[in-house]
Amino acid sequence: YAHRRKEREISMDSEKIKSGILGIASGVVNGLLGSGGGTILVPFMQKSLGVEQHKAHATTVAVVAPLCLVSAFFYIGHQAVDWGVLLAVSVGGVIGGVIGAKLLQKISGRWLHWIFGGLMLASAVRMFL
């Protein structure tokens, strides 16, 4: 029994270390690029932490929110924010966020995987054009 308990403790410690490294990486990407934390978080949560796909997407939103707030305060402090654009885009973003959260509950894991992958691929191609 003690051997199994020790294995669970090691596994939990390993998961905490992986999660901490993931947090640092997504924070750096989010702060540096203004977005992108989710592109790291979702696949890593699924493959390395064993988080189910829908939960990985939902958890990513919850993780990225405070990252964005911290980055936003930094950028506001350095007067790097266009307030007109911020307000206009935020209104649409809130509406889109509600729609997206409701769609996440209804869409299959397979479609979610394809949509996420397709958007990642389209973003990558667009970055190079």
C-alpha atoms as a printed R data frame, in Angstrom:
    type eleno elety resid chain resno       x      y       z
1   ATOM     1    CA   TYR     A     1   0.000  0.000   0.000
2   ATOM     2    CA   ALA     A     2   2.799  2.420   0.880
3   ATOM     3    CA   HIS     A     3   4.408  1.820  -2.540
4   ATOM     4    CA   ARG     A     4   1.206  2.802  -4.392
5   ATOM     5    CA   ARG     A     5   0.789  5.842  -2.192
6   ATOM     6    CA   LYS     A     6   4.354  6.955  -2.993
7   ATOM     7    CA   GLU     A     7   3.715  6.480  -6.742
8   ATOM     8    CA   ARG     A     8   0.583  8.665  -6.485
9   ATOM     9    CA   GLU     A     9   2.533 11.350  -4.626
10  ATOM    10    CA   ILE     A    10   5.272 11.334  -7.274
11  ATOM    11    CA   SER     A    11   2.652 11.467 -10.021
12  ATOM    12    CA   MET     A    12   0.911 14.407  -8.336
13  ATOM    13    CA   ASP     A    13   4.238 16.219  -7.854
14  ATOM    14    CA   SER     A    14   5.108 15.636 -11.511
15  ATOM    15    CA   GLU     A    15   1.715 16.984 -12.570
16  ATOM    16    CA   LYS     A    16   2.179 20.091 -10.404
17  ATOM    17    CA   ILE     A    17   5.609 20.708 -11.935
18  ATOM    18    CA   LYS     A    18   4.235 20.282 -15.468
19  ATOM    19    CA   SER     A    19   1.343 22.598 -14.636
20  ATOM    20    CA   GLY     A    20   3.706 25.244 -13.235
21  ATOM    21    CA   ILE     A    21   5.925 25.130 -16.303
22  ATOM    22    CA   LEU     A    22   2.849 25.331 -18.517
23  ATOM    23    CA   GLY     A    23   1.647 28.370 -16.587
24  ATOM    24    CA   ILE     A    24   4.967 30.148 -16.999
25  ATOM    25    CA   ALA     A    25   5.140 29.344 -20.725
26  ATOM    26    CA   SER     A    26   1.581 30.474 -21.416
27  ATOM    27    CA   GLY     A    27   2.109 33.637 -19.360
28  ATOM    28    CA   VAL     A    28   5.242 34.538 -21.306
29  ATOM    29    CA   VAL     A    29   3.553 33.892 -24.660
30  ATOM    30    CA   ASN     A    30   0.438 35.810 -23.624
31  ATOM    31    CA   GLY     A    31   2.413 38.780 -22.294
32  ATOM    32    CA   LEU     A    32   4.826 38.864 -25.224
33  ATOM    33    CA   LEU     A    33   2.387 38.327 -28.087
34  ATOM    34    CA   GLY     A    34  -0.835 39.651 -26.576
35  ATOM    35    CA   SER     A    35  -2.454 36.249 -27.021
36  ATOM    36    CA   GLY     A    36  -1.520 32.692 -27.720
37  ATOM    37    CA   GLY     A    37  -1.624 31.223 -24.238
38  ATOM    38    CA   GLY     A    38  -4.504 29.006 -25.322
39  ATOM    39    CA   THR     A    39  -2.538 27.634 -28.240
40  ATOM    40    CA   ILE     A    40  -0.087 26.192 -25.727
41  ATOM    41    CA   LEU     A    41  -2.529 25.369 -22.951
42  ATOM    42    CA   VAL     A    42  -5.162 23.306 -24.761
43  ATOM    43    CA   PRO     A    43  -2.895 20.713 -26.405
44  ATOM    44    CA   PHE     A    44  -0.619 20.448 -23.352
45  ATOM    45    CA   MET     A    45  -3.526 19.961 -20.962
46  ATOM    46    CA   GLN     A    46  -4.928 17.233 -23.158
47  ATOM    47    CA   LYS     A    47  -1.734 15.328 -23.903
48  ATOM    48    CA   SER     A    48   0.402 15.831 -20.800
49  ATOM    49    CA   LEU     A    49  -2.176 16.318 -18.059
50  ATOM    50    CA   GLY     A    50  -4.929 14.080 -19.449
51  ATOM    51    CA   VAL     A    51  -7.614 16.774 -19.353
52  ATOM    52    CA   GLU     A    52 -10.674 15.999 -21.488
53  ATOM    53    CA   GLN     A    53 -10.940 18.235 -24.559
54  ATOM    54    CA   HIS     A    54 -13.983 20.292 -23.551
55  ATOM    55    CA   LYS     A    55 -12.551 20.809 -20.071
56  ATOM    56    CA   ALA     A    56  -9.174 21.785 -21.554
57  ATOM    57    CA   HIS     A    57 -10.817 24.537 -23.607
58  ATOM    58    CA   ALA     A    58 -12.933 25.779 -20.693
59  ATOM    59    CA   THR     A    59  -9.998 25.616 -18.264
60  ATOM    60    CA   THR     A    60  -7.837 27.521 -20.731
61  ATOM    61    CA   VAL     A    61 -10.305 30.399 -20.782
62  ATOM    62    CA   ALA     A    62 -10.243 30.479 -16.978
63  ATOM    63    CA   VAL     A    63  -6.423 30.406 -16.950
64  ATOM    64    CA   VAL     A    64  -5.934 33.004 -19.688
65  ATOM    65    CA   ALA     A    65  -8.331 35.530 -18.106
66  ATOM    66    CA   PRO     A    66  -6.003 36.450 -15.208
67  ATOM    67    CA   LEU     A    67  -2.978 36.327 -17.529
68  ATOM    68    CA   CYS     A    68  -4.676 38.864 -19.764
69  ATOM    69    CA   LEU     A    69  -5.565 41.079 -16.809
70  ATOM    70    CA   VAL     A    70  -1.976 41.158 -15.596
71  ATOM    71    CA   SER     A    71  -0.678 41.917 -19.087
72  ATOM    72    CA   ALA     A    72  -3.400 44.535 -19.626
73  ATOM    73    CA   PHE     A    73  -2.476 46.400 -16.433
74  ATOM    74    CA   PHE     A    74   1.145 46.415 -17.549
75  ATOM    75    CA   TYR     A    75   0.262 47.744 -21.001
76  ATOM    76    CA   ILE     A    76  -2.158 50.333 -19.562
77  ATOM    77    CA   GLY     A    77   0.589 51.512 -17.239
78  ATOM    78    CA   HIS     A    78   2.814 52.044 -20.250
79  ATOM    79    CA   GLN     A    79   0.029 53.817 -22.158
80  ATOM    80    CA   ALA     A    80   0.103 51.208 -24.911
81  ATOM    81    CA   VAL     A    81  -3.667 50.671 -25.142
82  ATOM    82    CA   ASP     A    82  -5.967 52.154 -27.795
83  ATOM    83    CA   TRP     A    83  -9.047 52.823 -25.639
84  ATOM    84    CA   GLY     A    84 -11.449 53.337 -28.547
85  ATOM    85    CA   VAL     A    85 -10.544 49.994 -30.070
86  ATOM    86    CA   LEU     A    86 -10.581 48.337 -26.640
87  ATOM    87    CA   LEU     A    87 -14.160 49.411 -25.919
88  ATOM    88    CA   ALA     A    88 -15.514 48.580 -29.373
89  ATOM    89    CA   VAL     A    89 -13.880 45.163 -29.571
90  ATOM    90    CA   SER     A    90 -14.721 44.300 -25.957
91  ATOM    91    CA   VAL     A    91 -18.456 44.648 -26.555
92  ATOM    92    CA   GLY     A    92 -18.304 42.183 -29.438
93  ATOM    93    CA   GLY     A    93 -15.903 39.989 -27.483
94  ATOM    94    CA   VAL     A    94 -18.305 39.642 -24.573
95  ATOM    95    CA   ILE     A    95 -21.158 38.706 -26.907
96  ATOM    96    CA   GLY     A    96 -18.928 36.274 -28.794
97  ATOM    97    CA   GLY     A    97 -17.659 34.795 -25.522
98  ATOM    98    CA   VAL     A    98 -21.199 33.966 -24.403
99  ATOM    99    CA   ILE     A    99 -22.011 32.410 -27.781
100 ATOM   100    CA   GLY     A   100 -18.756 30.435 -27.809
101 ATOM   101    CA   ALA     A   101 -19.241 29.116 -24.270
102 ATOM   102    CA   LYS     A   102 -22.741 27.908 -25.161
103 ATOM   103    CA   LEU     A   103 -21.479 26.296 -28.387
104 ATOM   104    CA   LEU     A   104 -18.693 24.510 -26.492
105 ATOM   105    CA   GLN     A   105 -21.339 22.637 -24.516
106 ATOM   106    CA   LYS     A   106 -23.094 21.452 -27.681
107 ATOM   107    CA   ILE     A   107 -20.260 20.577 -30.037
108 ATOM   108    CA   SER     A   108 -18.654 17.139 -30.168
109 ATOM   109    CA   GLY     A   109 -15.036 16.612 -29.175
110 ATOM   110    CA   ARG     A   110 -14.192 15.589 -32.710
111 ATOM   111    CA   TRP     A   111 -15.599 18.808 -34.219
112 ATOM   112    CA   LEU     A   112 -13.963 20.866 -31.508
113 ATOM   113    CA   HIS     A   113 -10.637 19.257 -32.352
114 ATOM   114    CA   TRP     A   114 -11.051 20.017 -36.075
115 ATOM   115    CA   ILE     A   115 -12.211 23.591 -35.490
116 ATOM   116    CA   PHE     A   116  -9.344 24.328 -33.093
117 ATOM   117    CA   GLY     A   117  -6.786 22.723 -35.408
118 ATOM   118    CA   GLY     A   118  -8.194 24.518 -38.440
119 ATOM   119    CA   LEU     A   119  -8.022 27.895 -36.724
120 ATOM   120    CA   MET     A   120  -4.479 27.181 -35.560
121 ATOM   121    CA   LEU     A   121  -3.454 26.237 -39.089
122 ATOM   122    CA   ALA     A   122  -5.179 29.271 -40.631
123 ATOM   123    CA   SER     A   123  -3.491 31.540 -38.068
124 ATOM   124    CA   ALA     A   124  -0.091 30.028 -38.823
125 ATOM   125    CA   VAL     A   125  -0.495 30.465 -42.571
126 ATOM   126    CA   ARG     A   126  -1.713 34.031 -42.140
127 ATOM   127    CA   MET     A   127   1.287 34.905 -39.957
128 ATOM   128    CA   PHE     A   128   3.643 33.980 -42.792
129 ATOM   129    CA   LEU     A   129   1.734 35.769 -45.574
